[in-house]
C-alpha cells in the first residue's frame, strides 16, 4: 500500500486520481461544450450578474464578493476542460489569500518562470554566482519591496541597480566567452520574469481617489480581460483566420484572430467598467491597450521559443507547457496596465 501511494505521488498531476475532474470533463465533452465556449458563456453570465447587482441596494462588500465568486467559478470551468490552466489557480488563490498571499504567489511564479527561462538559455560556470544573486537575492527583494509598497525602489531595483550589478558580478568571475550575450540573457530574464510580473501584485497597493472598490478587482479585471483576449483570438483565428501575422514565429496567430479577439475582449472589458474606476469608454480603451500588450507578449515569447528550438518553456503542467507559457501575455500587459491606472487614476 505504501509503495502504491509513493508511486501515485510521483505521477504528474494530470495522472493522479482526480476522478471528479475527469467525470466533469467527460460530461462537458459529451454535452458538446468546449473550453473556449465555456469561457465566453461564463463571461456573459458574469456581465449579466454584475449588471443586476449594480441596480440593487446590496452592500458593496456583498456585491463584490458575489461577483468575485461568480467570476472564479466561470473561469474554473475553463480550467477543468484545459486540465489545470495555471492562471485560474492564480485568480482563485488571490481571491482568498489577500495581498500578502498574492505577493508570495506571484513571487513563486516569477521564480519558476525565471528557472524555465534560464534553463532555455545555457550559461557558463562564470554565471553561477550571478544567478545565485538573481534567484535568491534580487527576486525576493523585488517582492519584498512590493509588500512594503515602496514604489520608488520598485521601479528602480531591477532596471537600474540589478542591470548594473549583473554584468559586474559576471565580469568578476573572469569568463569573457560570450560575455555580452550571456549577460543580456540574464538581464532579459530578470526584466520579463520578475520585473514585469511583479507589476501584477503591485496593483494591490494602489490607492485611487474616488474608487470605492477593492484593488483586487483591478488584478482580476486585468487577468480576465487579457486571458479572454487569448481565447477570443483563438476562436476568431480558427473561424476566420486566413492571413498569418508572423508565420515563422507563430503560424496560428492571424490578422483576423488578432483583430476579432482584441475587439471582442475589449468589448467585455468595457462591459465590466462598473468593477473599475473607469468610465465605460475608458474601460474599453484600457482593455484595448492591455489586450494588444498581451498579444505582443505572446508573440515575443513565441519568438524566443522558436530561437531555442522548443515548443514550450517547461513541462510543469503536462500537455500545457510551463509557467512562462501561461503568463506570457501577463508579462507585457501587467506593467502597462499598472502605470496607466496609477498615472491617470491614482493622482500620480
Backbone torsions as a table, in degrees:
resi	resn	phi	psi	omega
1	UNK	NA	-44.1	179.4
2	UNK	-62.1	-38.0	178.9
3	UNK	-64.8	-39.7	179.0
4	UNK	-64.9	-39.9	179.0
5	UNK	-65.9	-39.9	178.3
6	UNK	-64.1	-39.3	178.8
7	UNK	-65.5	-37.9	179.0
8	UNK	-64.6	-36.6	179.1
9	UNK	-68.5	-29.0	-178.7
10	UNK	-79.9	-19.4	-179.3
11	UNK	-71.6	150.3	178.2
12	UNK	-62.8	161.8	-175.8
13	UNK	-53.6	-46.1	-174.9
14	UNK	-68.1	-12.0	-179.5
15	UNK	-101.0	-2.0	-178.8
16	UNK	-79.0	178.2	-173.9
17	UNK	-82.0	75.8	176.5
18	UNK	-105.6	64.8	-174.2
19	UNK	-63.0	-36.7	-179.3
20	UNK	-63.5	-40.0	179.8
21	UNK	-68.1	-42.0	179.8
22	UNK	-62.9	-41.7	-179.7
23	UNK	-64.4	-43.3	178.8
24	UNK	-64.7	-41.4	179.8
25	UNK	-63.2	-41.2	178.3
26	UNK	-63.4	-40.7	-179.9
27	UNK	-64.7	-42.8	179.0
28	UNK	-63.9	-37.9	179.2
29	UNK	-66.5	-44.7	179.6
30	UNK	-63.7	-31.8	-179.2
31	UNK	-79.0	-3.3	177.8
32	UNK	87.2	7.4	180.0
33	UNK	-76.3	146.8	175.8
34	UNK	-121.5	157.1	179.1
35	UNK	-55.4	-45.8	-178.7
36	UNK	-68.2	-35.6	177.0
37	UNK	-64.2	-40.4	177.5
38	UNK	-64.0	-40.2	179.5
39	UNK	-59.8	-49.1	-177.9
40	UNK	-63.4	-43.8	-178.8
41	UNK	-64.1	-43.5	-177.9
42	UNK	-64.7	-36.9	177.6
43	UNK	-65.9	-40.0	177.5
44	UNK	-59.4	-44.8	177.5
45	UNK	-64.7	-36.7	178.8
46	UNK	-63.3	-42.4	179.1
47	UNK	-64.7	-43.4	179.0
48	UNK	-63.9	-41.9	178.8
49	UNK	-63.1	-41.8	179.5
50	UNK	-64.4	-41.2	179.9
51	UNK	-63.3	-38.6	-179.5
52	UNK	-68.3	-41.1	179.5
53	UNK	-70.7	-28.9	-178.3
54	UNK	-59.9	-35.2	-177.0
55	UNK	-92.9	6.6	-178.3
56	UNK	-98.8	177.1	178.9
57	UNK	-97.3	16.1	179.1
58	UNK	-63.0	150.1	177.6
59	UNK	-69.1	156.4	-178.1
60	UNK	-61.1	-40.8	-178.6
61	UNK	-62.3	-45.0	179.8
62	UNK	-65.0	-44.3	-179.9
63	UNK	-59.5	-46.7	-177.4
64	UNK	-63.8	-41.9	-179.2
65	UNK	-63.1	-44.4	-179.5
66	UNK	-65.6	-40.1	178.9
67	UNK	-64.9	-40.9	178.9
68	UNK	-62.6	-45.8	-179.4
69	UNK	-63.5	-41.6	178.8
70	UNK	-63.3	-43.4	178.7
71	UNK	-64.2	-43.1	179.9
72	UNK	-63.6	-39.6	179.7
73	UNK	-65.5	-41.0	179.3
74	UNK	-64.4	-43.4	180.0
75	UNK	-70.1	-31.0	179.5
76	UNK	-62.5	-32.0	177.1
77	UNK	-62.4	-40.4	176.6
78	UNK	-66.8	-36.7	176.4
79	UNK	-57.5	-43.6	-177.3
80	UNK	-61.1	-42.3	-178.4
81	UNK	-73.4	-28.4	-178.7
82	UNK	-94.5	6.8	178.1
83	UNK	55.0	75.8	171.1
84	UNK	69.1	55.6	172.2
85	UNK	-67.0	122.4	-170.1
86	UNK	-61.1	-35.1	-174.2
87	UNK	-68.1	-24.9	177.0
88	UNK	-68.2	-40.8	176.8
89	UNK	-61.1	-38.1	178.4
90	UNK	-61.6	-47.4	-179.2
91	UNK	-63.2	-47.6	-178.1
92	UNK	-61.2	-42.7	-179.8
93	UNK	-64.6	-42.6	-178.3
94	UNK	-62.4	-33.8	-178.1
95	UNK	-64.8	-31.8	-173.8
96	UNK	-108.7	-17.3	-173.7
97	UNK	-92.9	-18.9	-178.7
98	UNK	77.5	-169.5	-172.7
99	UNK	-66.6	-47.8	-177.1
100	UNK	-63.1	-46.5	179.3
101	UNK	-62.4	-37.3	179.4
102	UNK	-67.7	-40.2	177.1
103	UNK	-61.6	-44.6	178.8
104	UNK	-62.5	-42.6	-179.2
105	UNK	-61.4	-47.7	-179.5
106	UNK	-68.3	-30.1	173.7
107	UNK	-62.4	-41.8	177.3
108	UNK	-66.6	-40.0	177.4
109	UNK	-61.8	-41.4	177.6
110	UNK	-62.9	-42.6	179.8
111	UNK	-60.7	-46.1	-179.3
112	UNK	-68.1	-41.7	178.6
113	UNK	-64.2	-39.8	178.3
114	UNK	-63.1	-41.3	177.7
115	UNK	-61.7	-43.8	178.6
116	UNK	-63.4	-42.8	-177.4
117	UNK	-65.5	-46.5	-178.7
118	UNK	-65.9	-33.6	178.1
119	UNK	-62.6	-33.7	-179.8
120	UNK	-78.7	-15.7	-178.5
121	UNK	-118.2	87.6	-173.7
122	UNK	-52.2	138.7	179.9
123	UNK	-116.2	172.9	179.5
124	UNK	-110.5	172.1	-178.3
125	UNK	-56.9	-34.0	-179.7
126	UNK	-65.0	-14.2	-179.7
127	UNK	-94.2	-9.0	-171.0
128	UNK	-61.1	-45.2	-179.8
129	UNK	-71.7	-31.9	174.5
130	UNK	-62.4	-43.8	179.3
131	UNK	-65.7	-32.9	175.2
132	UNK	-58.7	-45.8	178.0
133	UNK	-63.2	-40.5	-178.6
134	UNK	-63.7	-47.3	-175.0
135	UNK	-76.7	-43.6	-166.7
136	UNK	-108.7	-2.5	176.3
137	UNK	-123.6	-59.1	-173.5
138	UNK	-67.4	-46.7	-178.8
139	UNK	-62.7	-51.4	176.1
140	UNK	-59.7	-36.8	-179.5
141	UNK	-64.9	-38.8	178.3
142	UNK	-59.8	-43.1	-178.4
143	UNK	-78.3	-25.7	171.3
144	UNK	-64.4	-39.3	177.7
145	UNK	-65.3	-38.8	175.8
146	UNK	-60.5	-46.0	-179.9
147	UNK	-61.9	-38.5	179.6
148	UNK	-78.9	-6.3	178.3
149	UNK	61.2	38.7	-179.0
150	UNK	-94.7	85.7	-172.7
151	UNK	-63.3	-41.3	-177.1
152	UNK	-57.2	-46.3	178.9
153	UNK	-77.2	-28.1	178.9
154	UNK	-57.4	-44.1	-176.8
155	UNK	-82.3	-9.3	-176.1
156	UNK	-110.2	-27.4	-169.7
157	UNK	-54.4	-54.0	-175.0
158	UNK	-83.5	-51.1	-176.7
159	UNK	-68.0	-16.3	178.7
160	UNK	-113.8	-69.0	-171.1
161	UNK	-69.6	-45.9	180.0
162	UNK	-67.9	-37.0	179.6
163	UNK	-64.5	-31.4	177.6
164	UNK	-82.2	-32.8	-177.4
165	UNK	-72.8	-40.1	-175.4
166	UNK	-57.1	-53.2	179.2
167	UNK	-65.5	-32.2	178.6
168	UNK	-64.3	-46.2	-178.6
169	UNK	-65.4	-37.6	177.8
170	UNK	-69.3	-36.8	179.0
171	UNK	-65.8	-37.6	178.3
172	UNK	-61.4	-29.7	178.9
173	UNK	-67.7	-20.3	173.4
174	UNK	83.5	9.0	179.5
175	UNK	-98.6	109.6	-175.6
176	UNK	-96.8	-5.0	-178.6
177	UNK	-67.5	119.7	179.7
178	UNK	58.8	31.3	-172.3
179	UNK	-58.6	-48.6	-177.0
180	UNK	-62.9	-44.8	-179.6
181	UNK	-63.8	-45.7	-178.7
182	UNK	-63.2	-43.4	-179.4
183	UNK	-65.6	-42.3	-179.9
184	UNK	-63.1	-36.9	179.4
185	UNK	-64.7	-43.1	179.8
186	UNK	-66.6	-41.2	178.5
187	UNK	-63.4	-42.7	179.0
188	UNK	-64.7	-40.2	178.1
189	UNK	-61.0	-43.0	177.7
190	UNK	-62.6	-43.7	-177.6
191	UNK	-63.4	-47.3	-175.7
192	UNK	-77.5	-52.4	-170.2
193	UNK	-78.1	-26.4	-176.0
194	UNK	-113.5	-59.0	-174.5
195	UNK	-62.7	-51.6	-178.1
196	UNK	-65.4	-44.6	-177.9
197	UNK	-65.0	-34.9	-177.1
198	UNK	-66.1	-13.3	176.1
199	UNK	-69.6	-22.5	179.4
200	UNK	-65.3	-55.5	177.3
201	UNK	-68.9	-21.8	178.0
202	UNK	-64.3	-21.5	176.0
203	UNK	-58.4	-29.5	-176.9
204	UNK	-72.2	-10.2	-180.0
205	UNK	-93.8	-6.3	-175.3
206	UNK	-71.7	137.4	171.5
207	UNK	-116.4	110.6	-173.1
208	UNK	-107.4	115.7	179.7
209	UNK	-56.6	130.3	177.5
210	UNK	83.9	-6.8	-179.7
211	UNK	-96.7	117.4	-175.9
212	UNK	-94.2	-5.4	-179.6
213	UNK	-79.8	176.2	179.2
214	UNK	-86.9	141.6	173.8
215	UNK	-58.5	-24.0	177.2
216	UNK	-61.3	-29.9	177.5
217	UNK	-64.0	-34.7	178.6
218	UNK	-67.7	-39.8	177.3
219	UNK	-63.6	-46.2	178.6
220	UNK	-62.7	-42.5	178.2
221	UNK	-58.1	-48.4	-177.6
222	UNK	-62.9	-47.8	-179.2
223	UNK	-64.3	-43.3	-177.8
224	UNK	-62.3	-48.4	-177.0
225	UNK	-65.3	-44.4	-177.5
226	UNK	-67.2	-43.1	179.5
227	UNK	-66.8	-38.2	177.4
228	UNK	-66.9	-31.8	176.0
229	UNK	-60.0	-43.0	176.7
230	UNK	-60.3	-43.1	-179.5
231	UNK	-63.6	-49.4	-177.6
232	UNK	-66.3	-34.8	175.6
233	UNK	-62.6	-39.0	177.2
234	UNK	-64.5	-45.9	-178.2
235	UNK	-62.9	-49.9	179.7
236	UNK	-64.3	-38.2	179.3
237	UNK	-64.1	-42.5	178.7
238	UNK	-69.3	-30.6	-177.3
239	UNK	-82.0	-47.4	-173.2
240	UNK	-122.5	-4.1	-172.4
241	UNK	-60.1	124.7	178.9
242	UNK	-132.6	-29.3	-171.3
243	UNK	-118.8	105.0	179.7
244	UNK	-64.3	144.3	178.1
245	UNK	-79.5	-48.3	179.8
246	UNK	-141.8	81.3	-171.6
247	UNK	-60.5	-29.1	179.8
248	UNK	-80.4	-16.3	179.6
249	UNK	-96.7	-54.2	-179.4
250	UNK	-147.1	91.0	-174.2
251	UNK	-63.4	-18.5	-179.1
252	UNK	-84.4	-9.8	178.2
253	UNK	-89.0	114.1	-177.6
254	UNK	-114.6	161.6	177.5
255	UNK	-63.3	-38.0	179.6
256	UNK	-64.4	-43.9	178.2
257	UNK	-66.4	-39.5	179.6
258	UNK	-61.7	-51.0	-177.4
259	UNK	-68.1	-49.0	-178.5
260	UNK	-63.4	-43.2	-177.7
261	UNK	-66.7	-44.5	-178.3
262	UNK	-68.0	-41.0	179.3
263	UNK	-67.1	-39.2	179.4
264	UNK	-66.1	-46.9	179.3
265	UNK	-64.7	-35.1	177.0
266	UNK	-65.8	-35.3	175.2
267	UNK	-64.1	-40.8	175.8
268	UNK	-62.6	-42.7	178.2
269	UNK	-60.9	-40.8	178.0
270	UNK	-63.5	-36.8	179.3
271	UNK	-69.5	-20.0	-179.9
272	UNK	-96.6	19.1	-175.8
273	UNK	-59.0	-30.5	-175.9
274	UNK	-65.3	-18.7	179.6
275	UNK	-90.8	3.2	-173.7
276	UNK	-128.4	173.8	173.5
277	UNK	-82.7	6.2	-174.3
278	UNK	-90.7	156.1	162.8
279	UNK	-75.9	167.8	-173.4
280	UNK	-62.0	-41.0	-178.8
281	UNK	-73.8	-32.5	174.9
282	UNK	-65.8	-40.7	178.1
283	UNK	-61.9	-38.2	177.3
284	UNK	-64.9	-41.9	179.4
285	UNK	-68.1	-41.6	177.7
286	UNK	-62.9	-43.2	178.1
287	UNK	-60.8	-41.5	178.4
288	UNK	-58.9	-42.8	-179.4
289	UNK	-65.5	-45.9	-176.7
290	UNK	-75.0	-27.2	174.9
291	UNK	-66.8	-41.4	177.4
292	UNK	-63.2	-42.8	179.1
293	UNK	-66.6	-35.1	175.8
294	UNK	-63.1	-42.4	175.5
295	UNK	-61.0	-44.1	-179.8
296	UNK	-61.1	-40.9	178.4
297	UNK	-61.8	-44.8	178.9
298	UNK	-63.1	-39.3	-178.7
299	UNK	-68.9	-43.6	-179.6
300	UNK	-65.2	-43.5	179.3
301	UNK	-65.6	-32.5	175.5
302	UNK	-67.3	-38.5	178.4
303	UNK	-61.8	-38.6	178.1
304	UNK	-65.5	-41.4	178.1
305	UNK	-63.9	-40.2	178.4
306	UNK	-64.6	-38.8	179.0
307	UNK	-62.4	-37.3	-179.3
308	UNK	-88.8	-5.1	176.7
309	UNK	72.7	34.3	179.5
310	UNK	-125.7	159.6	178.9
311	UNK	-88.4	-39.5	-178.0
312	UNK	-130.4	161.0	177.6
313	UNK	-75.8	-26.1	-178.9
314	UNK	-163.7	-170.8	-178.8
315	UNK	-133.9	30.2	-179.5
316	UNK	-62.1	-39.0	177.4
317	UNK	-110.3	102.9	-172.1
318	UNK	-56.8	126.6	-179.7
319	UNK	86.3	-8.6	-177.4
320	UNK	-129.9	11.8	175.4
321	UNK	82.1	-157.2	-176.6
322	UNK	-108.1	-168.7	-179.2
323	UNK	-61.2	-43.2	-177.2
324	UNK	-63.1	-31.1	177.6
325	UNK	-68.8	-23.9	-178.3
326	UNK	-89.5	-25.9	-173.5
327	UNK	-114.7	12.2	-176.2
328	UNK	-58.7	-40.5	-179.8
329	UNK	-72.4	-33.7	178.6
330	UNK	-65.2	-33.8	-178.2
331	UNK	-56.2	-40.3	-178.6
332	UNK	-88.3	-32.6	-174.8
333	UNK	-77.6	-37.4	-172.7
334	UNK	-61.1	-49.6	-179.1
335	UNK	-64.6	-37.3	179.5
336	UNK	-65.7	-45.3	179.5
337	UNK	-62.2	-45.5	-178.7
338	UNK	-58.5	-48.4	-174.6
339	UNK	-73.9	-30.7	174.0
340	UNK	-63.0	-49.2	-178.2
341	UNK	-64.4	-44.6	-177.8
342	UNK	-65.3	-39.6	-175.3
343	UNK	-74.7	-44.6	-172.7
344	UNK	-91.9	-25.8	-177.7
345	UNK	-119.1	-10.8	-177.6
346	UNK	-96.5	1.9	179.5
347	UNK	69.6	26.9	-178.0
348	UNK	-71.9	NA	NA
